[in-house]
Amino acid sequence: MRTAPATGAPLFDTPSGTVGGSWRDGTVAVFRGVPVAAPHDDGPAAFAPPRAAPPWTGTLDCADTPARRALRATHTATVTCPAESGEGPHPVVVWVHGGRFQTGHADEPWYDATALAAAGCVVVTLNYRKRFEGFLPLDDTGFRGVDDLLLGLRWVRDCIAEVGGDPDQVTLAGQSAGGALVAWLLTDRRADGLFHRAVLMSPGAPRRGWRSRGLTARLALRSFRRPTSARLAAMDPDAIATAYRRFARMHAADCAVGVYPVSTAAMRPVPVIVGTMHDEFVMFPGVHQVDTLLRRTLGRRGPAGTLAAWLVAPAMVALGVPVRSLPGWCRYVGSTAPVRPLGRTVGDRTIRRWASAFAESLAAAGAPVWTYDFRGNGRLAEHCAELPLLFGSAGTGAFRSTVVGFAHGRSPDWPRFETPDRHTRLFDVAGGADHAALPRATRVTRDPWQAVRTLLGPLYPGRPVRPARARGDAGG
């Protein structure tokens, strides 16, 4: 890796110019907020296709400083890499953050990739446009948030070798909305060859498309004219932000925006790890208060738990539980500890159902698939609890070791996900290692998503899903 003669700071030659970074303990280099695209946070560019970052002269300061971390721009990436590349090119992990397609940023503290870089990976955390700017379908041009990620992946292909990364050994990983975006990119032919493995952590995407949301989008925008990129670009950014907040409140039971529809049949059969948390949203704001009241009134499990589930059955149907499945579903959520029927339904329908469908489809297509499920071992295994176990600095842990090994081309150390057994590895959220409460021989379970797979019905009830188009299907 090149260094600046005067300061010794690491240097990175990107397609648009040279950037200077900073060292972590002399073993890891960090380049924070590197321009990948031209700015598109607001104004006319916010609703236009992304363009490559304009060139600059000299060395752009991308050191890991508080000021650089505070930029929170959507057109940048952060690169964290081992200091030495003499042992040959390192595998690349490209990270896509979550946030329900409306919040989040790649420079948030819990995505600090120092530990992954110290384990021999070059890590690129990408940003993308969100909310209306990234995912409101306009002019039949697909999703701009997806286009941002595609531009970022091409950028990785073109320049990551400059910091010791191997462009032919790229693992695309994401969590929550980021996991769904990884799944979408597996269906997008424009991404072919840009990544070679994938990790889908607690993926979740909208259940309903824009035919059912077009009117509410216009109401939120206070306009009965069809939204177009030109009309949105002419609006005040604050007015667009206010309109999105109105729109999101109208769709509180689902992702307000996001990729739709994801055609599982069109997913490219690359090696994939797919996993979830056992208790994804059992403490979801609003619903956990209802579950707590039911627990205090009726009890915690058994017949009382099933009765509690029936009392909130209308809400479960609104969340996507088929009416015909209610008896079985109420028994399941009424007997699964901790008994929180409504919160478990939220997590299982919005996250675990997606993971199950992605694993089933990829395995059926012949892809090597490995699945996992985090358990609490006395604590809740909630949404996002795995992030510190992947990125955090405390210890190594079996989960991080699994992902690092996978990025290096090694297969996980448990059987592949195949029917009928559907073997799945259990990890322990309390310690980040194996599911410590179980003997080693039983740390692999079978079909942990059986209830969500058999009782929750199709991903998109009543709608045939078409394969994604070459530019990404905005859907309806």
N, C-alpha and C positions, 0 to 999 in steps of 0.2 A: 504494500500500500504506500502510495506517495505521501510525503509529509512536507509541510511548509518549511523552507530552509531557516527562516527567522524564528519561528515559534515552535516547530516540531508538531504542529497540529495536523491531524490526518486530512488528506485531500481526496476528493471524489470528482472525477470528470464525467459530468452528465451530458446528455445531448444538447442542452442549452447553455452549458458553461460549467466552470469549476466551482465547487462549494467546499468550504472548510468546516470541519467538525471538531469534536473534542474527544478526549480519552476518558475511559472509566477504568481506574486502577491499572492503566497501562496495557490492559489485555483486550479491551473492547473499545471500538470506535463508534461514536454516535453522530449522525448527521440529522439534525432536527429541522423539520419543516422545509424540506427540499422542494422547490417548485417542480411539479410534474406537468401541470397544465397552465394555461393562461388564467388569471383570476376570473372566477365566475360566481362569487358569493352573492352578488346582487346586481341590479341594473339589467340591461338587455341581455348580457351574457348569461344571466342566471337561468334562462330558459332556452339557451342555444346549445348545440352540440359542443363538446369540449374541444379545445385546440391545444396543441403542444405549447409548452411554456416558451415565451419569447426569449431569444438569446440575451446574455449579459456579458459584459467584459470584466476582467479582473476576477477576484475570488469572492463569492457571496458567503457571508458569515452565517453558517447553519450550526453553530455550536449549541450544545445542550444547555441553554440558559433559561431562566424563568421568563424572560421576555419572548424568547422563541417559542417556548411551550404555551405562552398565552395567546399566540396568534390565532389558533383554532380556525385556520382557513380550510376550505374544502378542496383546494387545488394542490395540496402538498402531500408529501409522504415523509416518513421518518425511517431511516436506514440504520440498523444496529448490526455490527459485524465483528468477527474476531479480528484482532490486530494483525495476526500473521496469516498469510495465505500460502506459505511455502509448502504446506502439506498437500497442495492440490486444491482445486475448486471446492467450495463448501456448498452443501445443499441450501436452497433458498426456501424460507417460509414467508408467504405473503399473507398478511392478516387483514381480515375485513371485520370491523367492529360492529356491534349491535346497537340497539336503541330504538326498536320499533319503527324503523325507517324515518324517525323524526328527531331523534336526539343522538348524542354521542359524538366522540371524536377519537381519532387514532392516537392523539397525544395525551389522553387521560392517563393518570399515574398507573393504573393497574394494567396497562399494556406496555409497561417498561420491559423491553426485551433483552435486558442485560444477561439474565440467566440463560436464556436460549442461545444467545450469541456465545457465551462462555462454553456452552455445550457443543459448539461447532457449527451453528447455523447462521446464515445471513438472514436477518429478519427485516421485512419491509412492511410497515403498517400504512395502509392506504386510507385515504379519505374519499368521500363521495358526497354529492348533493343529496339532500333529504327533503322531506315534506313535499309541498307542491313543486318546488324547484326540481326535485329529483325524480318524483314518481307520479305526478299528475299527467295522465296521457294527453298529449297534444300533437295535433297534425300528423298522427299515425307514424311517428318517428321513434317509438319505443320509449324506454325509460332513460332519462339523462343520468340518473345515479348509476345505472348499469354501464352506460357509455363511459363514465368517469373511471370505473374500475377496469374496463377494457383498455382504456388509454394507459392506465397505470401498469397493467400487466405487460403491455407492449414496451413501455418504458423499462420495466424490469428486464425483459428479454434483451433490449438493446444496450443496456449499460451496466447491469449488475456484475458482470465479469470484472469491471474496474475495481471493485472492492472484494474480489475473491469469490463471488457467487457463481454458481453453475446454472446458466439459463436453461439447461436441459434437465435439471433436477429441481423443479419448482413444486412445492406443496401449497395449495391454496386452502386456507383455513379461516373459519369464521364462526361466530357464536350468536345465537338468537336471530335477529334480522340478518346479521352477517352470515350465519349458517344458511339461511334461505337464499341469500344472494350467491353463495357458493353453489348451491343446488341449481339455481337459475343458470349460472354460467356453465354448468355441466350440460345444459340443454342448448346453449347458444353456440352455433357453429363458428362464430367469429372468435371464440376463445380456444378453438382447437389448436393444440400445440403450445399454448401459452402457459399451461400448467399440467402436471403429470400425475398428481395425487391430490386427494382432498380430505379435509377433516371438517365434519359438520357437527358442531356442538350446539345442542338444544335449538335446532332450527325452527323458525316460525314465520308464517306469511299470512296475508289476508285470505279469508274464506270466500269472500264475495267480491265480484268484479265491478266494473264501472257502469254497466247497464243499470245496476241498482243504486249507483251512487252519483250518477250524472246530475240529477236534479238537486241533490243536497250540495254538491260542489258549486253549482250555480247559485244556490241560495246563500251559501257561505261567502261567495265572491260578490254577492249583491248584484248579480247580472244574470239575465235570462239568455244571453248570447252564449254560444258554444265557446268554451275557453280555447284560445289559440296561443301559440308562443308570442305572436306579435302583441296581442291584447294583454297578456300577462306581463310582458316586458315593459309595457307602457304604464303599468300600475306602480304606485308608490310601494317600496319594499315593506314598510310598516303596515300598509293596508293588506298586503298579501299575508304577512305573518298573522294579523288579526283574523283574516278569513280562514287561515288554516286552523287556528285554535277553535273557531266556531265549528268547522267541519269535523275536527277530531272529536269534539264533544258529541256530535251526532252519531259517531261510530265507536263509542267507548267499549263495546263488547267484542271488537275485532281490531286488527291493525287498520288504522284509518287509510293509510296508503301502503304501497309495496308492490312487489312483483306479483303478477297474476296474469294467466294461470300458469303454474309450474307443471309442465308435462313430464311426469315421472318416466313415461315410456321413452322419452327423447334424451334421457340423461346418458352422457358418455360413460361407458363402463370402465373407468379408471379405478385403481385401488383407492378405497375409501374407508375412513373410520367415521362412524355415526354414533352419537350418544346423547344421553339425557341425564337430568337430575330426577330422583325419585319423587321429590316434593316441590316441583318447579314453582308453582304459584299458590301453595296452600296458605300463604300469608298475604295474598294479593290485597292491596288497599281496597277497602269497601266490603269485599266478600268475606274476609277473615272475621270481621265483626259479626256478620250473620252466623258464620260457623261457630264462633265462640258462644254466642247466645244459645244456639241449639245444643251445644255440648253441655252448657250449664243447666239447661232446662230438661234435657232428655237423657243425658249420659253420653258415654264416649264411643261405644262400639256395640256389636251384636245387634239385637232387634232395635235398640234405641238408635244406633247409628243408621240403620236402614230406614227407620221412621224419619229421622232427621233429613235423610236424602230425599225422601218422598215429599217432604214439606217444601223443598226448594226445587221440585221437579220442573215447574214452569220456567224457572231461570235456567235450568240445565238444557231444556229444549231450545231456549233462546240462544244458548251458547253452542248449539249444534248437535246435541244428543238426539238421535232419532227417537220418536215416540215409541216405536216398537221395541227399542232396546232399553227402555226405562226400568223394567223389573230387574234385568241383569245388571244394569249400570248402578242402580241404587244399592243392590247387594254388594257390588264391588266397592264403591266409595264408602259404604257404610261399615265395611269390615277391614279396610286398609288403613293401618296406623301411619301417622296420626289421622284420626277420623275427622276430616274437614271436607264434607261432601262438595260444597260449592267451590272452594279453592282448588281441590283436586281436579274437579271438572274443568276449571279454567286452564290449569297447567297441562292436563292430559289432552284437551282438545286443541289448544293453541300451540303446543310444543311437541308432546310425546307422540301424538297422532302423525305429525309430519315426519318425525324421525323414523317411526315404524314404516311409513309408506315409502320413504326414500330407501331404507335398507331393503325392503321387500323387492322393490322394482330393480334396484341395482343388482342384487343377488340373482334375481330371475334372468337378468341380461348377461349373467356370467362374470360380473365384476367381482374381484376379491373384496369382500366387505367384512369388517370387524365392528362389532357393536359393544357399547358399554353402558352401564347405568350406575350413577353415584348413589350410595346409600348414606344415611346419617350416622349410624352407629351411636345412637343416643342424642344426635342433633338432627336438625332438618337439613336435607340436601336440597337447597333452594336454587332458584335461577341465579346464575352468575357466581355461585359459590365455587365453581371449578376454576374460575379465572386466576385467582391467586395461586392455585396449585399448578397452573401452567406457566404463568409469568413470574410469580413471586420469588423472592430470594431465599426463603426459609427452606433449607433442605432440598433434596432432589425429588423424591417421590416417584412412585411407579407411573403415575399418569404423565408427568412431564417426560420421563424416560421413554415411555411408549411413543409419545408424539415425536420426540427427537429421533428415536430409532426409525420411526416410520418415514420421517423426512430424509433420513440417510438411506432409505431403500430397504430397511429391514421390516419383516412382517411382525405384527404383535404376537405375544407369546400365548395366545389362546386360540381355540378353533374359530374358523371363519363362520360367519352368519350364513347358514344354509337351512332350507327346509328339510325335514320337519322340526329339527331340534332347535334351530335359532339360538345357538350358543351366544352368550353375552357375558362380558367380564363385569364384575362388581368392583367398584373402587370406593374408598372410604373418604368422605368429605372431611371428616374430623382430623385425619392425619395426612391425607394426600397420598397414602400408600395403598396397598391392597385393602380389601374389606376386612379389617383386622379382627372383627368379631367372628369370622368364619375360619374353619380349618382351610389350609391352602387348597385341598382337593375340591372344596365346594365354593371357591371364589369365582367359578364360572357357573352361571345359572342358565336355565332354558326358558326362552320365550317370555321375558319379563313384560313385554308390551301386548300380551295376549288380549287383555280386556280392551285396550284402546284399538287394537287391530280388528277385533271381532264385533265390538259393540258400537263403535262410534261412526260406522258407515264410511262412505267415500269422502275424500278431501273436499270435493266440490259437489254437494248434493244436487242432483237433477241437472248437472251440466257436463256434457262430454268435453273432455279436454283435448284440444288440438296440439300437435307438435309445435314447438316454438319456431317462429320464423327466423330468417337469417339475421334480422336487425333487432330481434326481441319482440315478442307479441305483447302489445298493450292490453289485449284481452277486452272482454266486455262482460 
